[in-house]
Amino acid sequence: MNSTGNASNSSFLANPSAEKVGKTFAYCLIGIIVYKTQTLRKPINYFNFNMAMCDLLLPVFLLPLNVACLYFGNQWLISGPLGQALCKLVPLLTDVSSVVSIQSLVLIAVDRFGAVVFPLRSPLISSKLCPFFILATWIVASAVFSPYFFAYTNLLNSLMESSIVNCSGMKLSAGPCPSRMVI
């Protein structure tokens, strides 16, 4: 009896790429619906859209890094100015998007708190203030993780006639593949 339920669950979990494609489509659909429908332009929907974009931004930057770490180890595959910029931006954007997602959840909780505790008053967070709160979440998260711009650098090592570029930061691990960055 239980084997039928387990078999259906295991087949769903065996194809995570379909789930990621579905989530990407759903996140884009959320944005289009909120943009097109006037009645849905409420703070909670703006915060949901902000959280959806953060959840979409995280795998866009983290998945290529994980694949590169899986096959090439602690090598940074891109050199030059673009490699230097990505060495600084990839860890920054992955952590910033996580923190912005958490801050969006906090703003949703504050908005719902005001709606439940003070139902007859005007909302604590109006639709006009919502873009400022969203911008503030991005600014605060970027300010918290701004030391990443100074901590991460490309190091060129010459080992036996081949040059290997490492993107390393001030962390316990020596490369871009710390254990915390695994999806």
C-alpha positions as CSV (number, residue, x, y, z in Angstrom):
1,M,0.0,0.0,0.0
2,N,2.7,2.4,0.9
3,S,5.0,1.4,-2.0
4,T,2.6,3.0,-4.5
5,G,2.8,6.4,-2.7
6,N,6.6,6.1,-2.3
7,A,7.0,5.2,-6.0
8,S,5.2,8.3,-7.1
9,N,7.1,10.6,-4.8
10,S,10.5,9.1,-5.8
11,S,9.7,9.6,-9.5
12,F,8.8,13.3,-8.9
13,L,12.0,13.9,-6.9
14,A,14.1,12.1,-9.6
15,N,13.5,14.9,-12.1
16,P,14.4,18.2,-10.3
17,S,15.1,20.0,-13.6
18,A,11.4,19.9,-14.4
19,E,10.6,21.3,-11.1
20,K,13.1,24.2,-11.6
21,V,11.6,24.9,-15.1
22,G,8.1,24.9,-13.6
23,K,9.2,27.3,-10.8
24,T,10.8,29.7,-13.3
25,F,7.7,29.7,-15.4
26,A,5.6,30.3,-12.2
27,Y,7.8,33.2,-11.0
28,C,7.5,34.9,-14.4
29,L,3.8,34.3,-14.4
30,I,3.4,36.0,-11.0
31,G,5.1,39.1,-12.3
32,I,3.0,39.3,-15.5
33,I,-0.2,38.8,-13.6
34,V,0.6,41.4,-10.9
35,Y,1.6,43.9,-13.7
36,K,-1.4,43.3,-15.9
37,T,-4.2,43.2,-13.2
38,Q,-4.9,46.4,-11.4
39,T,-6.7,44.8,-8.5
40,L,-3.7,42.7,-7.6
41,R,-1.4,45.7,-7.2
42,K,-1.3,45.4,-3.5
43,P,1.8,45.4,-1.2
44,I,1.6,41.6,-0.5
45,N,1.7,40.8,-4.2
46,Y,4.6,43.2,-4.7
47,F,6.5,41.5,-1.9
48,N,5.6,38.1,-3.3
49,F,6.9,39.2,-6.7
50,N,10.1,40.5,-5.1
51,M,10.6,37.2,-3.3
52,A,9.9,35.3,-6.5
53,M,12.6,37.3,-8.3
54,C,15.1,36.7,-5.5
55,D,14.3,32.9,-5.6
56,L,14.8,33.0,-9.4
57,L,18.1,35.0,-9.1
58,L,19.6,32.5,-6.7
59,P,19.7,29.4,-9.0
60,V,20.7,31.6,-12.0
61,F,24.0,32.4,-10.4
62,L,24.4,29.4,-8.1
63,L,23.7,26.5,-10.5
64,P,26.5,27.3,-13.0
65,L,28.9,27.6,-10.1
66,N,27.9,24.3,-8.6
67,V,28.2,22.5,-12.0
68,A,31.6,24.1,-12.5
69,C,32.7,23.0,-9.0
70,L,31.4,19.5,-9.6
71,Y,33.4,19.0,-12.7
72,F,36.4,21.3,-12.3
73,G,36.9,21.6,-8.6
74,N,38.1,24.9,-7.2
75,Q,39.1,26.3,-10.6
76,W,37.5,29.6,-11.8
77,L,36.8,29.1,-15.5
78,I,36.6,32.7,-16.5
79,S,39.7,34.9,-16.5
80,G,40.2,38.6,-17.3
81,P,38.0,41.5,-16.3
82,L,34.8,39.5,-16.8
83,G,36.1,36.8,-14.5
84,Q,37.1,39.3,-11.9
85,A,33.7,40.9,-12.0
86,L,31.9,37.5,-11.8
87,C,34.2,36.4,-9.0
88,K,32.9,39.3,-7.0
89,L,29.3,39.3,-8.1
90,V,28.4,35.6,-8.0
91,P,28.9,35.2,-4.2
92,L,27.4,38.6,-3.6
93,L,24.2,38.1,-5.6
94,T,23.6,34.6,-4.1
95,D,23.8,35.9,-0.6
96,V,22.0,39.2,-1.3
97,S,19.1,37.4,-2.9
98,S,18.7,35.1,0.1
99,V,18.6,38.0,2.5
100,V,16.2,40.0,0.3
101,S,13.9,37.0,0.2
102,I,13.9,36.8,4.0
103,Q,13.3,40.6,4.3
104,S,10.4,40.3,1.9
105,L,8.9,37.6,4.2
106,V,9.3,40.0,7.1
107,L,7.6,42.8,5.2
108,I,4.7,40.4,4.3
109,A,4.4,39.5,8.0
110,V,4.3,43.2,8.9
111,D,1.6,43.9,6.3
112,R,-0.5,40.9,7.4
113,F,-0.1,41.9,11.0
114,G,-1.5,45.4,10.3
115,A,-4.4,43.8,8.3
116,V,-5.3,41.5,11.2
117,V,-4.7,43.6,14.2
118,F,-6.0,46.9,12.7
119,P,-8.6,45.9,10.2
120,L,-10.4,49.2,10.0
121,R,-7.3,51.4,9.6
122,S,-5.4,52.1,6.5
123,P,-2.7,49.6,5.7
124,L,0.7,49.9,7.5
125,I,2.5,49.6,4.1
126,S,0.6,51.3,1.3
127,S,1.0,50.4,-2.4
128,K,2.8,53.8,-2.9
129,L,5.4,53.0,-0.2
130,C,5.9,49.4,-1.4
131,P,8.6,50.2,-4.1
132,F,10.6,52.1,-1.5
133,F,10.5,49.2,0.9
134,I,11.6,46.8,-1.8
135,L,14.4,49.1,-2.8
136,A,15.4,49.4,0.9
137,T,15.6,45.6,1.2
138,W,18.0,45.5,-1.8
139,I,20.1,48.4,-0.4
140,V,20.3,46.9,3.1
141,A,21.2,43.4,1.8
142,S,23.8,44.9,-0.6
143,A,25.3,47.0,2.2
144,V,25.6,44.0,4.5
145,F,27.4,41.9,1.9
146,S,29.4,44.7,0.3
147,P,32.7,43.4,1.8
148,Y,32.4,40.7,-0.8
149,F,33.7,43.2,-3.3
150,F,36.9,43.4,-1.4
151,A,37.2,39.9,-0.1
152,Y,37.0,37.9,-3.4
153,T,39.8,38.1,-5.9
154,N,41.2,36.0,-8.8
155,L,44.5,34.4,-8.1
156,L,46.6,33.1,-11.0
157,N,48.6,30.1,-10.1
158,S,51.2,28.7,-12.5
159,L,51.4,24.9,-12.0
160,M,53.3,22.7,-14.4
161,E,52.9,24.8,-17.6
162,S,49.2,25.4,-17.1
163,S,47.7,28.5,-15.5
164,I,44.7,27.9,-13.1
165,V,42.6,30.8,-12.0
166,N,41.1,30.5,-8.6
167,C,38.4,32.8,-7.2
168,S,39.1,32.9,-3.5
169,G,37.7,34.8,-0.7
170,M,38.2,35.3,3.0
171,K,36.5,32.1,4.0
172,L,37.5,28.8,5.5
173,S,37.5,27.1,2.1
174,A,40.1,28.1,-0.5
175,G,37.9,28.4,-3.5
176,P,34.5,29.2,-4.9
177,C,33.1,25.8,-3.9
178,P,32.3,26.2,-0.2
179,S,29.9,23.6,1.2
180,R,27.3,26.2,1.9
181,M,26.8,26.9,-1.8
182,V,25.3,23.6,-2.7
183,I,21.7,23.7,-3.9
